[in-house]
Amino acid sequence: MGPTGVFPLVGLLLVALTCVALLSRWFGAPSAAGRFATIDGLRGYLAFAVFLHHACAWYFYLRTGRWELPPSPVYVHLGKSSVVLFFMITGFLFSLKLIGGRQRGVDWLKLYVSRVMRLTPLYLVAVAALFVVVALLSEGQLRVPALSLVKQSLYWLAFTIPGTVDLNATPDTCLVLACVTWSLRVEWLFYLFLPVLALCLGLAPPALSLLLAAVAVAVAWQVGLPLAALAPFASGILAALLTKLPRVCALARHWGASVVATLSLLATIAYFPSPHAAAPLALLTLVFALIACGTDLFGALRRGVSRLFGELAYSLYLLHGLALFIAFRFVLDREWAAEVSSVTHWLLIAALTPILIGTCFATFRWIERPGMDATDAVTAWIRRRLPRMTVVPKRPA
């Protein structure tokens, strides 16, 4: 079994699902009522796929000192295609909010507060852990001017939107979090671009939100963030429109749609080196649109275990790099880890998986969920102190 074999994928997924099943048995699974259960069920698998992608990358990084894509199309897609599908999920959910806003309006203040409260608390914890790791690697010594360290820290605290920088002259600082923060930069760009999408749907967003959208585009241009990265969000928007067609949803719930989605996903992996081209993106769009409309991959995505797995997705995505870094830089002897067989490497990842799943369950319950639950209170607090950002009428005047 080589480092890029498919058998570790099956084994590690079984380990992860066993852990989640035990958590589901002890604490219960989230309700599927009033939600897109298939989308909820998809998230956890995507986040875990990114973990497997980076676990494979670490095998080669330990041996070469170069952080590169794994030399296997399967493992490349585990990372890249999973992130593309995450972007589609975001485009899907927020375009649905805007489509619904054509009848009941959009509370723009609450929308943006909800994003801050959803993403920021756990992110700050992750960055705090990164600061601690860098301090340990630096042996508590200041290796750059204090003002430069403050500036570098602010870059990280701002979701690395201004750019990713090494902290305190620590090479490859981004590896502490497996360099995943780039995707959060793209997510924030999309959120700030939502008012423009609202205009296209016949809504009249507040002038301030349109100004923020213009600033976002300018910042993206300045830091070199390609607007083409927003393409998968358009796929999510298309899927949202398709969910409004009952006939399409009826076809998507047929078992044959699971066959089509599975074959399309396999074709993407087998015939294309990455998802960043028209043909593979079209195939992934088909897969996602079917899932959004009700395709459950032979029932797997609707199960309570999958829905609970999905709740852990953000923690899994953001914290798995930290788990890998701590394991290979602090817990294990690095020289020994660089010489072990591929079998031993994957057994180490298997041993790490329950720890990661348990940690992510805890961070969701005690960090993510309280942040989400505080959205209404924070929105009300802001409204009491600032001029009210009104709910948008369904049509511009």
TABEL-V211978 format. One record per residue. N is the residue number from 0. RES is the residue in one letter. OMEGA is omega as a letter, one per 40 degrees, with the letter a starting at -180 (none if undefined). Layout:
N_RES_OMEGA + N_RES_OMEGA
This chain:
0_M_a + 1_G_a + 2_P_i + 3_T_i + 4_G_a + 5_V_a + 6_F_i + 7_P_a + 8_L_a + 9_V_a + 10_G_a + 11_L_i + 12_L_i + 13_L_i + 14_V_a + 15_A_a + 16_L_i + 17_T_i + 18_C_a + 19_V_i + 20_A_i + 21_L_i + 22_L_i + 23_S_i + 24_R_a + 25_W_a + 26_F_a + 27_G_i + 28_A_i + 29_P_i + 30_S_i + 31_A_a + 32_A_i + 33_G_a + 34_R_i + 35_F_a + 36_A_a + 37_T_i + 38_I_i + 39_D_a + 40_G_a + 41_L_a + 42_R_a + 43_G_i + 44_Y_i + 45_L_a + 46_A_i + 47_F_i + 48_A_i + 49_V_i + 50_F_i + 51_L_i + 52_H_a + 53_H_i + 54_A_i + 55_C_i + 56_A_i + 57_W_i + 58_Y_a + 59_F_i + 60_Y_i + 61_L_a + 62_R_a + 63_T_a + 64_G_i + 65_R_i + 66_W_a + 67_E_i + 68_L_i + 69_P_a + 70_P_a + 71_S_i + 72_P_a + 73_V_a + 74_Y_i + 75_V_a + 76_H_i + 77_L_i + 78_G_a + 79_K_a + 80_S_i + 81_S_i + 82_V_i + 83_V_i + 84_L_i + 85_F_i + 86_F_i + 87_M_i + 88_I_i + 89_T_i + 90_G_i + 91_F_a + 92_L_a + 93_F_i + 94_S_i + 95_L_i + 96_K_a + 97_L_i + 98_I_i + 99_G_i + 100_G_i + 101_R_i + 102_Q_a + 103_R_i + 104_G_a + 105_V_i + 106_D_a + 107_W_i + 108_L_a + 109_K_a + 110_L_a + 111_Y_i + 112_V_i + 113_S_i + 114_R_i + 115_V_a + 116_M_i + 117_R_a + 118_L_a + 119_T_a + 120_P_a + 121_L_i + 122_Y_i + 123_L_i + 124_V_i + 125_A_i + 126_V_i + 127_A_i + 128_A_i + 129_L_i + 130_F_i + 131_V_i + 132_V_i + 133_V_i + 134_A_i + 135_L_i + 136_L_i + 137_S_a + 138_E_i + 139_G_a + 140_Q_i + 141_L_a + 142_R_i + 143_V_i + 144_P_a + 145_A_a + 146_L_i + 147_S_i + 148_L_i + 149_V_i + 150_K_i + 151_Q_i + 152_S_i + 153_L_i + 154_Y_a + 155_W_a + 156_L_i + 157_A_i + 158_F_a + 159_T_i + 160_I_i + 161_P_a + 162_G_i + 163_T_a + 164_V_i + 165_D_a + 166_L_i + 167_N_i + 168_A_i + 169_T_a + 170_P_i + 171_D_i + 172_T_a + 173_C_a + 174_L_i + 175_V_i + 176_L_i + 177_A_i + 178_C_a + 179_V_a + 180_T_i + 181_W_a + 182_S_i + 183_L_i + 184_R_i + 185_V_i + 186_E_a + 187_W_i + 188_L_i + 189_F_i + 190_Y_a + 191_L_i + 192_F_a + 193_L_i + 194_P_i + 195_V_i + 196_L_i + 197_A_i + 198_L_i + 199_C_a + 200_L_i + 201_G_i + 202_L_i + 203_A_a + 204_P_i + 205_P_a + 206_A_a + 207_L_a + 208_S_i + 209_L_i + 210_L_i + 211_L_i + 212_A_i + 213_A_i + 214_V_a + 215_A_i + 216_V_i + 217_A_i + 218_V_i + 219_A_i + 220_W_a + 221_Q_a + 222_V_i + 223_G_i + 224_L_a + 225_P_i + 226_L_i + 227_A_i + 228_A_i + 229_L_a + 230_A_i + 231_P_i + 232_F_i + 233_A_i + 234_S_i + 235_G_i + 236_I_i + 237_L_i + 238_A_i + 239_A_i + 240_L_a + 241_L_i + 242_T_i + 243_K_a + 244_L_a + 245_P_a + 246_R_i + 247_V_a + 248_C_i + 249_A_i + 250_L_a + 251_A_a + 252_R_i + 253_H_a + 254_W_i + 255_G_i + 256_A_i + 257_S_i + 258_V_a + 259_V_a + 260_A_a + 261_T_a + 262_L_i + 263_S_i + 264_L_i + 265_L_i + 266_A_i + 267_T_a + 268_I_a + 269_A_a + 270_Y_a + 271_F_a + 272_P_i + 273_S_a + 274_P_a + 275_H_i + 276_A_a + 277_A_a + 278_A_i + 279_P_i + 280_L_i + 281_A_i + 282_L_i + 283_L_i + 284_T_i + 285_L_i + 286_V_a + 287_F_a + 288_A_i + 289_L_a + 290_I_i + 291_A_a + 292_C_i + 293_G_i + 294_T_a + 295_D_i + 296_L_i + 297_F_i + 298_G_a + 299_A_a + 300_L_a + 301_R_a + 302_R_a + 303_G_i + 304_V_a + 305_S_i + 306_R_i + 307_L_i + 308_F_i + 309_G_i + 310_E_a + 311_L_a + 312_A_a + 313_Y_i + 314_S_i + 315_L_a + 316_Y_a + 317_L_a + 318_L_a + 319_H_i + 320_G_i + 321_L_i + 322_A_i + 323_L_a + 324_F_a + 325_I_a + 326_A_a + 327_F_a + 328_R_a + 329_F_a + 330_V_a + 331_L_i + 332_D_a + 333_R_a + 334_E_i + 335_W_a + 336_A_a + 337_A_a + 338_E_a + 339_V_i + 340_S_i + 341_S_i + 342_V_i + 343_T_i + 344_H_a + 345_W_i + 346_L_i + 347_L_i + 348_I_i + 349_A_i + 350_A_i + 351_L_a + 352_T_i + 353_P_i + 354_I_i + 355_L_a + 356_I_i + 357_G_i + 358_T_a + 359_C_i + 360_F_i + 361_A_a + 362_T_i + 363_F_a + 364_R_a + 365_W_i + 366_I_a + 367_E_a + 368_R_i + 369_P_i + 370_G_i + 371_M_a + 372_D_a + 373_A_a + 374_T_a + 375_D_a + 376_A_i + 377_V_i + 378_T_i + 379_A_i + 380_W_i + 381_I_a + 382_R_i + 383_R_a + 384_R_a + 385_L_i + 386_P_a + 387_R_i + 388_M_a + 389_T_i + 390_V_a + 391_V_i + 392_P_a + 393_K_i + 394_R_i + 395_P_a + 396_A_none
